[in-house]
Amino acid sequence: MPNLVLGAGGAAADAYTIDQSLRFDDGDSAYLSRTQTAGNRKTWTWSGWAKRCQLAATLDIFGTPSEGDGLRWFGAASNLNFLCLGSGGAWIITDAEYRDVGAWYHIVLAFDTTESVAADRVKLWVNGVQVTSFSSSSYPAEDSEFKINNSGDVFSIGRGHANDYLDGYLAEVYFIDGTAYDADDFGETDTTTNQWKPIDAVDDLTFGTNGFYQKYSGTELADSFTDDSTAGDDSPHTITGYGDVTNTLAQAKVGASSIYFDGTGDYLSIPSSSDFGFGTGEFTFETWVRFAAINEYQWIIGSNADNHFDIMYSTDGTSIYVYLEDNGDALTFSWSPSTDTWYHLAVVRQSDTLRVYIDGTQLGTGSAASADINATGLVFGMQQGSTYPLNGYLDSVRLSDSVRYPDGTTFTPSTTEFTADSNTMLLISIWTGGLGADSSGNYNTFTPTNLVAGDQVLDSPTNNWATCRLMNYPPSSGATFTEGNLYLTTGSSGGGRNTGRMSVSTILANSGKWYAELMVFSTTSFYCGVGTNQVHVSSTSDNTRYAFIYGVDGKVLLNTDGSEAFSTYGSAFSTGDIVQIYIDMDASTPEVYFGKNGSWGDGSGNFDETTPTSAVVLGDTFFTADTDNAGFFEFQFSSSSGGTSAQGQFNFGQDSTFSSQTAAGGYSDTNEIGDFKYTVPSGAKALCVSNLPDPEIKLPGDNFNTVIWTGDASATRSITGLGFQADMMWSKNRSGSHQHNVVDTVRGVDNRLIMPNSSDAEDTSSAQGYFQSLDSDGWTMVYGSSTGWNVNKSGYDYVGWAWKGGGSAVTNTDGTNIDSQVSANTTAGFSICTYTGTGTNADSFGHGLSSAELVIIKRREPSSWQVGSTPVGWTKYLVLDTAAAAATSSVRWNDTAPSASVVTLGTSTTVNASGGTYVAYCFHSVEGYSKVGRYEGNGNADGTFVYTGFRPAFIMTKSVDSTSDWQMFDDKRVGYNVDNYELEANDNVAEDTSTDFIDIVSNGFKNRITTDPNVAETYIYIAFASYPFKYSPAR
């Protein structure tokens, strides 16, 4: 069935949304293609949203396979590469590497060889920002022409140069023939979240001859589509949808989908045509119909003028009416269908007799002797678009100018696709998912190859869904993802629950009720359920906190405290079964339930309950011990034993067909989001960003930001663009071996530097330059009496990291024997504290926050910087100005973790000398904004992935186990992966620009090196966000 529109002609939604995407699996060699006609070979634009899956190979996004014009992810490095005529004509290759699989990229490529400046002939934007840094480039000659828009050449989506197929998702794809557009013609920045978002651009674009617009969506497609008839004078016919009428995978009789009318204003309209003017001649109308309710008159088909040809069902559920000719009386036929049942309906006029058939059996006849059916338009689902709305489904509609079923013949209705013949005047046939439909009005339809309706999924740029990743890396041999990173083949290498062969959801949650499904393939030797994220566990070791259903016998395997036990729950699974997992994080003690194929376990060896009733209680320590994201869970799947390769595919609500392995279920969650195979438990949600709670800090840049500048040797200079008035600022000369500098408003800014790489006392000299003030949008600095190295040396590059505190300090009396001066930003989990030591063990100072997970203390006299943290434990400490490993000491923190109000001190003079003056910087994690945590490096270039729940703007790491530097990264130096330049807090050296350390991605960071910060040791880190994951684009 062709693509339909949601809301065409209706009121626009408050915010533009994209409801679906198309999934490409390179293992299937899947793509869309169309043979081009002659167009503008000098000027065009491509725009689309992409979500990546496989990273290890060259993967084409679009192009002309003949001689290779197109755009691709290039090789394992995943640069974006545009090329013309293969590599023999012109090309660009980005410095940036795009390896984020957790979210969506928006890509715009504008090609215009009429430009006089070479670099303007190929322009590339990613997430609204123009890319200008290329590792290699050779621009096309002025006024040159290439294969795109060349008559006879094939244009492909998901395939291009050398047939390197795409692996991932695409959404909202535009191609413009003849105009070079910019990114802001397709998207805009949401000022409330700083998120780059799509706009409804179609009406403002000039598509040109070969232009097209592919939406891949059942609920937000073209304003109109065409039927599949060919015989009529006006074939094919344009059909327009109104209200919420949509293609749906939830129900289908022929193929994979049907047309759904919700009974509240949905209808399809077709303009007047002589093809429908049967006069007194013969005709056959037929369709499959399924009623969702039978409680009122329901219009199936009719003319758009009064009663020329109309079929409707009665309000009492006992009759079907057929009207022929203007204002004619209805012919009534008795029929009492049931709801939720498919029926084949056929209405045939043979000579002067009208026959009605249900499921191939004649229901009755009536006289049609005087009926003269005029050439009018047709309306499906509502009488002339105003009354008697249909509440149900239609599938496979055909209108013919011949008698298909003569003389009361009993027949078996076809359940396969109709094909157009010389008598077919209207044919709304099997839906291919709108996979190649063009919504621009040009009808430049593409042909799908190795794509099916089930490849249209609900994952989209405006509602990003969970997919899967391995818990830890590198992967075990044979562990591979397919089907949009939802299907894991675990491979047979390693232990059953090794984290390098365990599939986990890419979104974690710490509250609410959540539901997911998993289809079992190949073997029942699997575990499936929930667990915690354990980044400190190596990829060759098993996880230690989980609640799993065991496929072999349906027992539950539970480990809440480090020891596991089986218990009777349900019955054994078979391949093809669907596991249901429901977790209630809002219960007084979180609990999980398991089901199979629509029935829930009873805890006694059966799956025979209609609702979840047998809880597996997880216990409070399940979410706090041995985890790196305390309080959070993730869905998990693994093999149950070494030597056995298990296969399973998750559905978090984006695809209940499991890649067309079963009919769609059509069940949504408590917020009416998602597509599940079975009924979702009451109150449970699908795992997508729309269902995540709004973060308390939507704009992290209001509390933390990074600013870079180049020195100009001005005597006094103000830097702006920070976005807020900072209370603490840390800066570093990036170009030379010069000290780090920290200033804050509690100690006083003017000429009061402390140096994280040094144990020296607070510096009040002015020779090398200093900060004069922290201002409303940045800071003011003074060159100094000598060289200005600290802040503004001419030609030298600098970076400043700034935090917003609580403004003017207040006296805090929460401590024992120590009053502190505190500027606390309780929303952002950061405070600046000054105090005077007592030298008395167990005295404490108030920190002004609800907790303190990381405390950095510097004595303002000569003394080293002391660091205490929850991930390392409060019996140990680290030193910020050295590379030393964590050391054990009771005289730093008195072996006492900070409380909700105070930091407890020992007797060390580094933190509590009698009369000593100190400054302390205190931090705690804030969901979606900051994270204090730990992880285990793996010593592999496919390094540890650390989930933060946001896209980091700043990261500082340190090995706990050995001598290693405090490494600092941010998203401004240089601003793309993998070139996130490194500085070292404990060292004055210039930044390292030659080593590829980490990728910063939408939900955390990924180590890309075998050495620090990824040696096989335990690391501590602190990170601050640029975007909460709910709003984060891919990077």
N, C-alpha and C positions, 0 to 999 in steps of 0.2 A: 504494500500500500504506500502511495507517495507521501512525501513530507507535508505536514499540516502546520497550521499556525495556532499559537495560543494568544488569544486576546486581540486578534486583528480587528481593527475598527473600534476597539474598546479603549478605556482609559489607560494611560501609561502607568506602569508601576512607579513607586517612589524612587527605587534604585534599579539601575539596569543590571540584570542578572543573566548568566549563561547557565543553562540547566544540565547540559550533557557534553560529552566529548566522545571522540572516536579512538578506540584502543588499537594500536598496531603492534604486532608481535613479529620481530624479524625472522623468527624461526618458521613462521607461516608464509613468508614472502608476500606479505599483505600490502596492498597499495590501491590507490584510485588513479584512473587515467582517462584522458580525453585527447582526441586528435584535434589540434588547433587549426583554426582558419587564419587567414592573413590578418595580422594586426600590427601594432606598433612595435617594431623590433628594437627601437632605440630607447623607449621610455616605458617603464612599468613599475608597479609596487606590489610587494607581497607582505601581508600581515597575518600573524597567527599566534596563538597561545600554545605552548608546548610544555609537557611534563615528562621528564626523562625516566627511563628504566635502565636498560643495559648500558654499561659505560665502556666496555672493553674493545669496541670496534668502531670503525667508521659507519655512520648511520645517516642516510639521506633524509632530509625533511621534504624537499620538493626539487623538481628539476625535469630536464629533458634527457632521458637516457641516451639518446643519440648525440654523441660528442660531448655530453656532460655539462650543460648549463645547469646551475642550481646551487642550493644551500645545503650544508650538511654539518653534522658533528664530526670532527675530523680526528680519527684515531683514538687511542686510549687516553690521550691528553684532553680530548673533548673540547678543543677550540672550535669556534664557528668558522667555517670556510665557505666562501662563495667563489665559484669559478665559472668561467665561460669557455666553451669548447674544450672541456677537460682542463688540463693545466697549460694548454698551448696558446690560450688567448689572453685571459686576464684573471686575476684572483685577488682575494684578501684572506688572510688568516689572522684571527685575533690573538693578541697576547693572552687575554683572559681565557680561562678554562672553565667550562660550564658543566659541573659534575654534581649538581644538587638534584637529588631524586625525591625530595620531600615536598616540593611545591612547584609552582608554575612560572615559566618565563613568558614574557611577551616579546616577540621578535618582529621587527619591521625592517624590510630591505627595500630601498628605493634605488632604481637603476635608471640613469638618464645620461646617455652619451652625447646629448646636445650641449651639455655644460662645457664651458671653456676651461674650467679648472679641473684637472685630472681627478683630484681627490673628491670632487663633488659628483662624479659620475656613478659612484657606488657608495651609498650611505647605509649604515647599519645602526639600529637602535635596539637595546635590550632593556626591558622594563622602563621605557620612556626616556632613557639616557643614551645619547649618541655615543657609539664606540669609535674612538679615534686612535687607539693604540694597537698596532698590528705587527706581528712578528715577521710578516712577509706581505708584500702587496705589489701588484702590477695592474694599473688601471687601464680600462679599455680606451682605444683611440677615440678621438672626438668623432661623433656621428657614425660610429661603427655599429653593425647589426649582428645579432647572434640568434640562437635557436629558439629562445622563448618568443612566442607570438609568430613563429614561422609556420606558414601554411603546410600542413601535412605532418609536422613533427608532433610527437606525443608529449603531452605535459602530464607529469605524475605527481601525486601527493603520497609521500611515504616511500618513494623510490627515486633514484636519480643516477648519478654517475656510477658506472660499473655495477649497477643493480645492488647497491648497498642499502638494504631495507631499513626502515625506521623501527625503533623499538621504544614505545612510549605512547603518549596520548597527545592528540591535537584537538583544539577547539577554536571556534570563531575565526575561520580562515577566509581572508579576503585576497583576491587578486585583481589588480587594476591595470587595464590595458590602455596606455597612452598618457598617464599622469604619474608624476613622482610626488607622493605624499610624505608627510612627516609622521612621527609617532603620535603626536597629539591630535591627529585626525582620527585616531582609533582608540585613544585612551586618555585618562586624566588622573591627576593626583587627588585623592580624597583627603581633604584638609583635616578631618577629624582623626585619621589614622596614619597619614602620610603614605598610604598604600596606592600603588599604581593600579588602576582599575579600568576595565573596558567601558566604552560608551556605545550607545546605539548610533552607529555611524552610517548606516546603509543609505539613509535619505540624503546625506550630504556628500556622497561620492559619485563620481562619474566613472562607470565601470569600463566602458569601451567594449570593443568587439568580443574579445576573449575573456573579459572580466567575469568573475564569479564570486559567490559568497556562500561558503559551506558552514552550516550551523550544527550538523550532527545531532540534532535535538528533537525530541518528540513534543516538547512543550514550548519551544521558542524557535520556530522555523520560519519558512517563507510566508509572506503575506498571502501567497497563492501557490498552487502547484498545478500540474497538468495530469490528466488521466492517461491511460495507456491505449486508448482506441486509435484506430488508423483509418477506418472506412468512411467516417462521416465527412461531410463537406467542411465542417469546422473542427475536425479532429487535429490535434488533441485539444480537449476542452480545458479552460482555466477554471480552477475550483478555489474558492476562498473560504477560509475558516473564520468563525466568529466565536466570541466567548472563550471558553477554556477547552474547546474541542481539541483532541490530541491523538496522536498515535500512542498506543500503550503496549508494552510487552507483558502486562499483567494478565491479559486474556487474548487468546487467538484460536481460531478454528482452522484457518488456512495460513500456513507459514508461521511467522513468529510474533505477529502483532495484530491489533484491530483498531478501529476508530472508536474512541470513547466519548460519549455525550453524557454530561453529569446531571441533566435535568434542570439546569438553572440558567439557560440562555445559550447553549452551545448549538451551532448548526453549521452546515456547509452550503455554499451557494454557487450555482453555475449559471452563467448568462444565457439569455435566450439563444436558441439555435434551431435552424431548420432540421437538424438531425433528430430533434425530439418531436417534430410535427408529424405524427403518424397518421393524422387524418382519420379515415375509417379503416386504415390498414392494420395488419397484424403486428404484434410486438410481444416481447417477453421481458419482464423485470424480475431479477432475482438477487438475493443477498442472504448471507447468514446473519441472524439477529439474536441477541442475548439481552434479556431484560434484567436490570438490577432491581427494579421495583415495578409492581403492577398495581397502581392505585389511582391512576388518572389517565385521561386521553394522552396518547403518545404518538407523535407524528414520525413516520418512517421516511417517506418520500412524498413530495408534492411539487406542483408547479408554483412559480412565483407570481402567478395571477390566480384568480378565483377558480379553484376546483377543476382544472383541466385534466389533471391526472394526479390523484392523491391516494396514499395508503396510510391509514392510522389504526391504532389499537384502542379499544374501548376502555372507559374508565372502570367498568365493573369486572374486567379481566375475563370476559367470556366471548368476545367477538372481535373480528377484524373488519374494517370498513374499507371499501374501494370506491372512489369517486371517479367518474369519467365525464368530461365535458363541463362547460361552465354552468355552475349552480345546479348540476344534476343531483338526483337523489343517490344516496350511498347504497351500494350493494353490500349486504351484511352476511358474514360467514361466521358460524360458531366456532370458537377456538379458545381453549383455556390453557395457555402455556404456564410453565413454572418459571420462577426467577432463577437466575444463575445457571441457565441451560441454553445451549446453542440449538437453534432451529434454522433449517433451510426454508426460506419463504420464496415462492415463485408465483407471479401473477402473469397469466398468458391470455392474450386475446387471439382467438382462432376464428376467423370469419366473424360471425355475429355473437359468438359465445365467449364469455370471460370465465376463466378457470383459475382457481387458487389452489396451490399445492403447499403442504407442510411436510417437510422431510421426504418428498417424493411421492406422497399420497395425496390424491385430489381431495380437497376439503369441501368443495362445492362448485357450482356454476351459476352464472347469471347472464342476463341479456346485455349485449353491448351493441345492439343493432344500430342505434341512432347516434352513438358517440363519435364525435369528430374532434380529435385531439389536435389542438393548435400547437404551433412552434413557440413555446415559451421557455423560460429558464426553469431550473429545478432547485429545490431546497431539500436537504436531508436534515432530520433531527428537530425541526420546528416549523409549524405552519407559517409560511411566508416570513420566517424569522421573528415571529412575535408571540405565538401561543402554542400550546400543546407540546412542550419540550419532551424529547426522548431521554429516558434515563436508562442507559444501557450501551450496547456495543453493536457495531456493524462490521462485517468482514466480507471481502470479496464481492463487490457490487458490479452487476453487469446489466445493461439495457440494450436490447437487440431489436431490429426491425423485422424479426422473423419469429416463427413459432418454434421454440426449443423443445417443448414438452407437449405434444399434440394428443387430442382425443382422450383425455383423462388417463393417459398412460402412467402407470406406476414406475418410478425410476429411483435410482440411487444417486443422491446429490454428490457432486464432486467435492472432494476435500483437498484437491490440488489446485494449483494456480490456473485460472482461466487464461487462454490466449486469445488475442484479438484476431477476428476473421472479418470477412467482407460484410457481415451483418451486425457487427459490434459497433453500436453508436456511443456507448459510454462504458468504460472499464476502469474501475478502481480496484486494482488487482493486488497480488501479494506485495507486502511492503518489504523492501530490502533495507529498511531502517533509515531511509533518507540518506544513505551513506554517501552518495555522490550528488545529491540534489543541490541545485543552484538556487539560492534565495535572492539573487540580485535582480531578477526580472529578465535576465538574458536567457535563462534555461540552458546554460552551458553545463549540462549534466555529465558527471563523471561515472565511469564504470568501475564498480568495486571488484577487486580480485582477491580471493582468500580472505574476505571480510564478510561478516554476517551481522544480522540485526543485534545479536548478543554482544557485539563489540561496541555498541553504543552504550555508554555507562554514565552514571550520574556524577562522576568526578568532574569538576569544572574549576575554572579560574576564580569564580565567585563563591564556590563552596568546595574547598580542597578536602579530599577524603584521605583517610588512612590507607596506605598500601602496606607493604612488608619490607623488612630488611633482616639481615642476620643480626642476632644480638651482639656478636663480637666478630672481629676480623683478625687474620685473613680467613676466608671460607675453607671449610674442609673440602677435600677432593670430591668433586661430583655434586657439591651443593650449588644449585642454580635456580634462579627465578625466571618464570615466564608469565604470560598473560597479565601484563601490566604490573609485575611485581606482586601478584597475589597468589600465584601457584609456586610452591616450593617443591623441588626434588631434593631430598636431603643428602643423597649420595650414601654410600655404604662405608665411608671411611670414618674412623673414630668412634667414640662412645655415643650411645643413643641420644643423650641430652647434652652433648657437647654444644657450647654456645656458638660455635662456628658452623653448625648445621641446624640451627634452630631459627625458625621464622617468628618474628615479633612485629607487632603493629608499629607504624611510624608515628602514631599519636599516642601519648600517655594521658591518663586522667587520674585525679585524686579525689573526686567526689561525683555524685550522681549515680544513675542506673544505666547500664550499657549492655548492648546485645550484639552478637556477631554469629555468623554461621561458617562452617567449613565443610566442603565436600571431600570425601575420602576417595582416593584413587590408588590402584595397584596393590596395596597391602593394608591389612588392619593392624599391623604392628606399629602403632603410632600413639603419641600422647598429644592431647589438645586441651587447652584451657587458658588459665591466667597465671601470671607470675610477675615478679618485679624485675626491673632493669638492673643488671649486675655487670657493670662495665669493668669492675675489678677482677672478674673471672676471666681467665684466658680462654681463647677460642677452642682449645683442646681439652677443656675441663667442663664438667657438668654444672648447670645452675643449681641453686640450693634453696630457692623459695618458689613454690609452685603449687597449684591445685589442678590436676589433670584428670581427664577421663581416658581410660586405657582401652584402645580399640579392640583388643583381643577378647576381653571378657566384660567390658562395660564397668569395671571397678574404678573407683576413684583412688588416685595416688596423690597423697597430700604431704607437703613438707612445710610446716609453719615455723619450726624452731631449730632446723638443722638436721632433724631426723625424719625419715619418710616412713609412711605406712599405707598399705592398701586397705580399702574397705568396700563392702558390697554397695552398689549403687544402682546401675542399670544392667542391660544385657549386651551381648557381643554385637559389634558392628560388622557390616559387610561393605565391600567396595561399592561406591555409588551412593552410600548413605550420607546424610547431612547431619553434622554435629551442630547442636545449638548450645551457645554459651551465654549465660545471663549473669552479670555481676552487679550486686547492690552495694555500692560504696557508702551509701547513706544509712545503712543499717547500723545499729549500735555497735556491733562488731561486724565488719564487712563479710559478705557471704556470696557464694557462687552456686549456680544451678546448671545442670546439664540436661539436654534433650536429644532426641533422635527422630528425624523425619516427622516433626510436628507433635510428638508426644514427649512428656517430661519424665525424668526418672523418679521412682518412688522410694529409692533408698533401700529396696529389698530385692533388687535383681531384675527389675522390669522398667521399661519405658511405657507407661500406661496412664500417665496423668495429663489432663488437658491444660493445666497451668503449672508453673513452678511451685512445688510444695516441699521438696526435700533439699534443705539448705546444707551446703558444705561450709562450715564456719571457718574463716581464715585466721582470726585472731589478730590482736593488735600488733604483735611483733613481726608478723608476716610482712608488713610494709615499712618497718623501720630498721631491721637487722639485715646486714649483708646486702644492702642495696645502695645505689648511687643516686637514686631519685626517691627519697623517703616519702612515703605516703601515696606513691603513684603505682598503678598497675599497667600491664600491657597484655594483650592477647598473644598466645604462644602456640606453636605447633612444632613437633619434632618426631623423629623416629624413636621407637621405644628400645632399640638395641643397636649395638655396633654390628656392622655387616649387613644390615637391612636398610634399603633405600625406601623411604616412605614418600608419598606424594599427597599433597593436600592443597586446596585452594580456598582462601578466605573470601567471604563476602561481608564487608563491614556496612553494607547497605547500598553499594553502588551497582551491584549486578547479581540479581537472584537467579539468573540463568547459568551462572558459573561458566561463562564463555560458551553459551548455547549448549551446555550439557543437559539441561533440563528446562522445562517450561517455566516461565517467570511466575513468581508467587504474587507479586504486586502488593505486599503488605508493607506499610510504612510505620515509623516509630511514633512515639508520643507527640512529637512536634510535626507530624505528617511529612516527615522527611525520609527518604530512602526507599529501597526496593528489596524486600526480603522474601525468601521462599515461604516462610511460615509466620504465623501470628507473633507479633512482638509482645513480650510481657508488658503489663501495664506500667507506664511511667518510664520505660527503658528507651534509650536513645541510640542512634547510629553514630559511628565514630567518624565525625567530620567536623570541620572548624566552625560551621554554623551552630553546632550544638555545644561548643566549648563556651565556658562563661566568658563574658567580656572582661578583659584584664583591667585591674585597678588603674594601671598606667598604660593608657593607649598610645601615648607619645613619649617613648623613653628619652628622646632628645630634649625633653623639658627638664630632665634630671641628671643626665650624663651626656657629654658630647666630646668629640675630638675635633680639634682645629689644627690645621697645618699652615705654616707661613714661611716665607723666605726673607731673611734679614736684609735690611736696607741701610743700616748704620745711622738711622735717624736718632737724634738725641733723646727724643721722647716719641713714643709711637703707641697708638691704640689699635688693638685687634678686635674686630667685631665678627658677628655671625655665629656666636656660640648658641644663642637662643634663650638664654636665661642668665641670671646673676649667680655666679658660682660662689661657693664658700670654701672650696678647696680646688687648687690647680697644681698639676704635676706636669713639668715640661722637660724637654730634652733636646739638645742640639743633635740633630740626626747625622750631620755631615762630618763631625769631628769627635775626637776623644775628649769630651767635656762633660762635666758633672750633670746629673739629674738635679732638678730643683722642685721643691714642694713649698707652696705657701697656703695659708688658710686664714680665714677671718677671725678665728677665735684667738690665735696667737697675735694677729695683726699682720697685714699684708706687706706694708711698706718696708722693703729691705730686710725681710726676715725669712731667709731661705734655710731649709734643711735639705740634706742631700741623701736620698735613699741608697746611693752607692757608697756612702761614707759614714763612718762613725763620728765624724767631726761635730762639734757643737754648732748650734744655730748660727748662721753666717749673717752678720749685719754690715758687712763691707759692701762697697759699691763698685769696686774696680771692674768686675767682669759683667756688670749689668744686673738689673733686678726688676722685680714687679712692683709697681707703685700702687696699683689699686685693682680690685676686681669689680668690674663695671656691670651695667644692666644687660649688656649683650656681649661681653668679652672681658678684656682687661687692658690696662695701660702699663707700659714697661719703659724703663730708662736704660739707655745704652751703657752708662757707667763711665768711670774716669779713665778706663784703660782700653781693653780690647772688645768688650761687648759680647764675649763668647756665649755667655749664659742665655741671652735673649734675642740679640738682633745684629749679629755680625753680618756684614754685607755679603750676599751670595750664598750664605749658609742656610740649610733647611732646618726647620724646627717643627716640633709637635707639642701640643698641649692637650692634656686630658683633664676635664673639669667635672666636678660633682656639685650638685646643689645640696646644701645642708638645710638648716632651719633658720638661717639669718642670724641675727644678733644672739649671742650666747646668753643662757640663763644659768643660774646657780642650781645644781642638782644635789640634793642632800640624801639620796637613796643609799649612798655608800656607808660603810663602817669606818668611822674616824677620818674619812676623806670626803670633802666636798669637791665637786667638779664643776667646771664651767662647760656647758654643753650647747652645741648647735645641732639639733637633731631633725632630720627629715624622716619622720616615722613612716610616711607613705612609701618612700624609696629605700628604707632599711639602711640608712647611713647616718652616722653622727661623728662629730669632731669634739673631742673632750680634752681639756687640760686639767691637770691636778698637781698637787704637791705631795710627794711621798712621805710616809711615816716611818718606814723601816720595820714595821710590825707585821709579822706573819698573819695572813688571812684578813687583813684590812682590804677594803674594796672601794671602788668608785662607781658612781652611777653612769650608765652609758646612754640613757635617754630613749632606748628602743624597746621593742617587745622581746628581743633576743639578740644575741651577738654570736655569730658563727665564725667570724674572722676578726681578730683584733691585732692591729699593728701599732706598736708603742715605740716612741723615740724619746729618750731623755734629751732635753734641750742643751745639756752640757755634753762633753765628749762621752759617747757610749754607743754601742751597736744597737741596731733596730731589732726588736723582738716581735715575733709573729706567733700567735696562738690560734688554733682553729679546731673546729669540731671534726672535720675529716681526719686530721692527724691525731687528735685526742689531746686532752688538757693535762696529760702527764708529760707532754713533749713540747718542744718549741723549735722554730726555725729562725734564722737570722736573715733579714732582708738584704743587708749590705755585704753578705758573703754567699758563697755557693755551697756551704756546708749542708750535710744531710740533717734530718731531724735528730735532735738529741733529747734524752730523757732528763728531766729536772723537776723537782718539786718546789724549787724556790722561785719559779716564774709565776705559776698559777695556783700554787698550793694544791695541785692535783684536783682542782675544782673547776668545773665548766661554768661559764657565765650563767647567771640566772636571768629571769625576765627583766631584771632592772640593774644588776651590778656585774662588774668584772672583779673577780677575787684575785689578789696578788700574794706572791710569796715575799721573800726577803731579798731577792737579788737586786743589786743596785741598778741593774738595767731597767727595772720596772718600778722599784719602790725604795729608793734610798731616802733616808730621813732628810728632809729639806730639798730633795731633788725635784726639779720641775720637768713635767712630762707633757707630751701630746699623744693622744690615742685616736686612731681612726678605726671605727667599729662598723661592721657590715653584717647584715643577714640577708638570706635569699628572699626575693619577692617574685612570686610566680609571674612569668612573662616579662620580667624586667632584669633580674639579677640572679646569679647562682654561685654559691660556694660549694664546691664538690671535690670529688676525687675520681680517678680512673686508673686503669692498669694499661701501660704501654705494651706494645707487642713486638717492637723491634722490626717491623715489616713496613715496606712502603705503602701497602694497603693497610693503613694504620687504624688504630682504635677510633671509633666514632663515639663522641660524647654528646648525649642528648641534654640540652639545656632548656628546651621549651620556648626558645626564641632564637632569632638570628642575632648572633653576637656583634656588638660594635667594638668590644674590647675584651681581651683575654690575657690573663697572666697565669703562667704555670710554673711549677717547681717540683722536681723529684724529691720525694720524702726519703728515699732509700740511699741516695748517693750524692756525691759532690756534683752539683750541676747548677746552671744559672737559672735565675728568675727570668723567664722569657716573656716578653710583652708583644702583643699583636693588636692591631686595630683595623677597622674597615676603611680607613682613609689613606693609608700608606701601602700600596698604591691605590687600592680600592677595588681589586678584583682578585679572584683565585688564579693561580696558587701563589701569586706574588704578594703575600701579606708579610711585609718586611718585619724583621725581628730586632727589637732592642732588649737590653738586659738590665734589669733594675739594679743589680748588684755591681754593675760595671759601667765605666764611663765611655766605652767604645762606641764608634759610629754604628748605625744600623746595618744589619746584614741584608744586602739586596740580591745576593747571588744564590741563596739556598731556598729550596721549596719546602717549607715547614708544614703548613696546614691549609686546609680549605675551610672557609667560613660559609656555613650553609643555613638554610631557612630554619632549622630546628636544633642547631648545635654547631659543633666543629669536628672535622675529620683530619686526623694526623696523616701526613704524606711523606714521612721520612723515617729512616731506621734509627736515627739518633734522637737526642732530646728535641722535642718533648715526647718521644715515643719509644724510649728504651724499655725493655721488659721490666719495668719497675712501677711502683705506685707514685702517682702524681697528685698534687693538690692544685686546684685552679680557682680563680674567681673571674666571672664574666658579667658583662653588662650588655643590654640589648640595644639594637637599632630598631627592631620590630618584634612585638610578641608574635609567636607562631601563628596565631589566629589571623593575623594580617600580613604575614611575611611573604614576599615574592621569593622565588628561587634566586640563588646567587651563583 
